[in-house]
Amino acid sequence: MKIVSLVPSITEALFDLGLTEKEIIGRTKFCIHPQDKVKNVTIIGGTKNINIDKIKALQPDLILANKEENIKEQVEALMAEFKVIVTNVETIEDNYYLLKNLGKILNKEERAQLFNLKIYDILNQSKLENKVKAAYLIWKNPYMTVGSDTFIHKILSEIGFENIFKDKTRYPEITAEDLAEADVIMLSSEPFPFKEKHIEELKMVYPDKKIMIVDGEAFSWYGTHIAKCENYFKDFLAEIHLMQI
């Protein structure tokens, strides 16, 4: 089966499930894992600006897309000629079924189940004893955060954080003043590449708050990625625990 993936985390999952460059024939420029393998796969544009002609030339048997990451009109144009599966992952359960279904389609059910078990194991082990109020920022100018109907929110909740913007949906714009309730302000490494200088900017407003850069992939990449974040979450939560002492 020849597959084009329009979703970075799904591309990673396909390789993790045991597919090779012979089967994964197209990917976006944001599909960066696993680095040694994706470099051999044809780039068909970005997640939001797919080159449909390039995909047609590849003649895939299956295209994997995502409701949030890809543009509806572009995906519908591909549906006219190809088999397209559109995924939508907002919860841990959604992620479970994403891997289960990929395992079934690709005849990799046992491997998919091992990843699912590993993910649940990591999330069960990675928990704060007491809830910590948090804000998770994904963008600057304007600041943007995550609402309750996002995968990031579910991961935060799962490991013991209370998202102070849980009454919001999707990715609302906020101001620095809106962060007053948070005990921890997390600056994601993606999609906006937050750096130390951005911590310093917020420290001017909140000198006493814990403000830190976090690995955006660990919180937002659904599929198999969380299964590889055991040590990251362990170290991350240990740092938060020190703050509580």
C-alpha positions as CSV (number, residue, x, y, z in Angstrom):
1,M,0.0,0.0,0.0
2,K,1.3,3.4,-1.0
3,I,0.5,6.2,1.5
4,V,0.7,10.0,1.5
5,S,0.6,11.5,5.0
6,L,-0.5,15.1,5.4
7,V,0.0,15.1,9.1
8,P,3.5,15.2,10.8
9,S,2.5,13.1,13.9
10,I,0.8,10.5,11.7
11,T,3.8,10.2,9.5
12,E,5.9,9.5,12.6
13,A,3.3,6.9,13.7
14,L,3.4,5.1,10.3
15,F,7.1,4.6,10.6
16,D,6.8,3.6,14.3
17,L,4.2,1.0,13.3
18,G,6.8,-0.5,10.9
19,L,6.2,1.0,7.5
20,T,9.1,2.0,5.3
21,E,9.9,4.7,2.7
22,K,8.6,2.2,0.1
23,E,5.1,2.5,1.5
24,I,5.1,6.1,2.8
25,I,5.7,7.9,-0.5
26,G,4.6,11.5,0.3
27,R,4.8,13.8,3.4
28,T,4.6,17.4,4.3
29,K,7.7,19.6,5.0
30,F,6.7,19.5,8.7
31,C,6.9,15.7,8.9
32,I,10.3,15.6,10.6
33,H,10.3,12.3,12.5
34,P,12.0,9.9,12.1
35,Q,14.7,12.2,10.6
36,D,16.8,9.4,9.0
37,K,13.7,8.0,7.1
38,V,11.5,11.0,6.2
39,K,14.4,12.5,4.3
40,N,13.8,9.9,1.6
41,V,10.1,10.7,1.3
42,T,8.8,13.1,-1.3
43,I,7.6,16.5,0.1
44,I,4.2,17.5,-1.1
45,G,4.1,21.0,0.4
46,G,3.0,22.1,3.9
47,T,0.0,21.0,6.0
48,K,-1.9,24.1,4.9
49,N,-0.7,24.4,1.3
50,I,-0.7,21.0,-0.2
51,N,0.6,20.6,-3.8
52,I,-2.2,18.5,-5.2
53,D,-0.5,18.0,-8.6
54,K,2.5,16.4,-6.8
55,I,0.2,14.1,-4.9
56,K,-1.6,13.1,-8.2
57,A,1.8,12.3,-9.7
58,L,2.5,9.9,-6.8
59,Q,-0.8,8.0,-7.3
60,P,-1.2,6.9,-3.7
61,D,-3.5,4.1,-2.5
62,L,-4.4,6.1,0.6
63,I,-4.0,9.7,1.9
64,L,-4.1,10.4,5.6
65,A,-5.3,13.9,6.6
66,N,-6.5,15.7,9.7
67,K,-9.5,17.9,10.3
68,E,-7.6,20.5,12.2
69,E,-4.2,20.5,10.5
70,N,-5.3,20.4,6.8
71,I,-7.5,22.7,4.7
72,K,-11.0,21.3,4.1
73,E,-11.1,22.4,0.4
74,Q,-7.8,20.9,-0.4
75,V,-8.7,17.6,1.3
76,E,-12.0,17.5,-0.6
77,A,-10.2,18.0,-3.9
78,L,-8.1,15.0,-3.1
79,M,-11.2,13.0,-2.2
80,A,-12.5,13.3,-5.7
81,E,-9.7,11.1,-7.0
82,F,-8.2,9.2,-4.0
83,K,-9.2,7.3,-0.9
84,V,-8.7,9.8,2.0
85,I,-9.1,9.2,5.7
86,V,-9.6,12.3,7.7
87,T,-8.6,12.0,11.3
88,N,-9.8,14.1,14.3
89,V,-7.9,13.7,17.6
90,E,-9.0,15.7,20.6
91,T,-8.8,13.2,23.4
92,I,-6.6,10.4,24.7
93,E,-9.4,8.0,23.6
94,D,-9.4,9.5,20.1
95,N,-5.7,8.8,20.0
96,Y,-6.3,5.2,21.1
97,Y,-8.7,4.6,18.2
98,L,-6.4,6.4,15.8
99,L,-3.6,3.9,16.5
100,K,-6.1,1.0,16.7
101,N,-7.5,1.8,13.3
102,L,-4.1,2.4,11.7
103,G,-3.1,-0.9,13.0
104,K,-6.1,-2.6,11.4
105,I,-5.7,-0.9,8.1
106,L,-1.9,-1.6,7.9
107,N,-2.0,-5.1,9.4
108,K,0.0,-3.8,12.3
109,E,-2.5,-4.4,15.1
110,E,-0.2,-5.9,17.7
111,R,2.4,-3.1,17.3
112,A,-0.3,-0.4,17.5
113,Q,-1.7,-2.0,20.7
114,L,1.8,-2.0,22.3
115,F,2.1,1.8,21.6
116,N,-1.4,2.3,23.1
117,L,-0.5,0.4,26.2
118,K,2.8,2.3,26.6
119,I,1.0,5.7,26.2
120,Y,-1.6,4.8,28.9
121,D,1.2,3.5,31.1
122,I,3.2,6.8,30.8
123,L,0.1,9.0,31.4
124,N,-0.9,6.9,34.5
125,Q,2.6,7.2,36.0
126,S,3.0,10.9,35.1
127,K,0.7,12.7,37.6
128,L,1.1,15.6,40.0
129,E,-0.2,14.9,43.5
130,N,-1.9,18.2,43.7
131,K,-3.5,20.2,40.9
132,V,-1.4,23.1,39.5
133,K,-3.1,26.0,37.7
134,A,-1.4,26.4,34.3
135,A,-1.5,28.4,31.1
136,Y,-0.1,26.9,28.0
137,L,0.9,29.4,25.3
138,I,1.3,28.4,21.6
139,W,1.7,31.8,20.0
140,K,2.9,35.3,20.5
141,N,1.7,38.6,19.0
142,P,-1.0,38.0,19.9
143,Y,-0.6,35.5,22.7
144,M,-2.7,32.4,22.0
145,T,-3.5,29.6,24.4
146,V,-5.5,26.3,24.4
147,G,-9.1,25.7,25.3
148,S,-10.8,22.6,26.7
149,D,-11.5,20.9,23.3
150,T,-7.8,20.5,22.3
151,F,-5.5,17.5,22.6
152,I,-3.0,19.7,24.6
153,H,-5.7,20.5,27.2
154,K,-6.4,16.7,27.6
155,I,-2.7,15.9,28.2
156,L,-2.3,18.8,30.7
157,S,-5.4,17.5,32.6
158,E,-4.2,13.9,32.4
159,I,-0.9,14.7,34.2
160,G,-2.4,16.9,36.9
161,F,-2.7,20.5,35.6
162,E,-5.8,22.7,35.7
163,N,-5.9,24.8,32.5
164,I,-7.0,28.3,33.6
165,F,-8.6,28.7,30.1
166,K,-10.7,25.5,30.4
167,D,-13.8,27.6,29.8
168,K,-12.5,28.6,26.4
169,T,-12.5,26.6,23.2
170,R,-9.9,25.9,20.5
171,Y,-7.0,28.5,20.5
172,P,-8.2,31.8,21.9
173,E,-6.2,35.0,21.8
174,I,-5.3,36.4,25.3
175,T,-3.2,39.1,26.9
176,A,-0.4,38.9,29.4
177,E,-2.8,40.2,32.0
178,D,-5.1,37.2,31.5
179,L,-2.3,34.9,32.9
180,A,-2.6,36.2,36.5
181,E,-4.3,33.1,37.8
182,A,-1.7,30.7,36.6
183,D,0.9,29.1,38.9
184,V,2.9,27.9,35.9
185,I,3.1,29.5,32.5
186,M,4.2,27.1,29.8
187,L,5.7,28.4,26.5
188,S,5.5,25.8,23.8
189,S,8.5,25.2,21.5
190,E,6.0,25.0,18.6
191,P,4.2,26.3,16.6
192,F,5.7,29.5,17.8
193,P,9.4,29.0,18.7
194,F,9.4,30.5,22.2
195,K,12.8,31.2,23.6
196,E,14.4,32.3,26.9
197,K,14.0,36.0,25.9
198,H,10.2,35.4,25.9
199,I,10.4,34.1,29.4
200,E,12.2,37.3,30.4
201,E,9.4,39.4,28.8
202,L,6.8,37.7,30.9
203,K,9.0,37.8,34.0
204,M,8.7,41.6,33.8
205,V,4.9,41.2,34.4
206,Y,5.1,38.2,36.7
207,P,8.4,38.1,38.5
208,D,7.3,35.4,41.0
209,K,5.7,32.9,38.6
210,K,7.2,29.7,37.2
211,I,7.6,30.4,33.5
212,M,9.2,27.7,31.4
213,I,9.7,26.5,27.8
214,V,8.1,23.1,27.2
215,D,8.4,20.5,24.5
216,G,5.5,21.2,22.2
217,E,5.7,17.8,20.5
218,A,5.3,16.0,23.9
219,F,2.0,17.8,24.5
220,S,0.5,18.1,21.0
221,W,1.8,15.3,18.8
222,Y,-0.8,12.6,18.9
223,G,-0.2,9.1,17.4
224,T,2.8,7.3,18.9
225,H,4.9,10.2,20.0
226,I,3.8,10.2,23.7
227,A,5.1,6.7,24.0
228,K,8.6,8.1,23.6
229,C,8.2,10.9,26.2
230,E,8.4,8.9,29.4
231,N,11.7,10.5,30.6
232,Y,10.6,14.0,29.4
233,F,7.4,13.9,31.5
234,K,9.3,12.5,34.5
235,D,11.8,15.3,34.5
236,F,9.2,17.9,33.7
237,L,6.9,16.9,36.6
238,A,9.9,16.6,38.9
239,E,10.7,20.3,38.2
240,I,7.0,21.3,38.9
241,H,7.1,19.2,42.1
242,L,10.2,21.2,43.3
243,M,8.2,24.4,42.8
244,Q,5.4,23.0,45.2
245,I,7.8,22.3,48.0
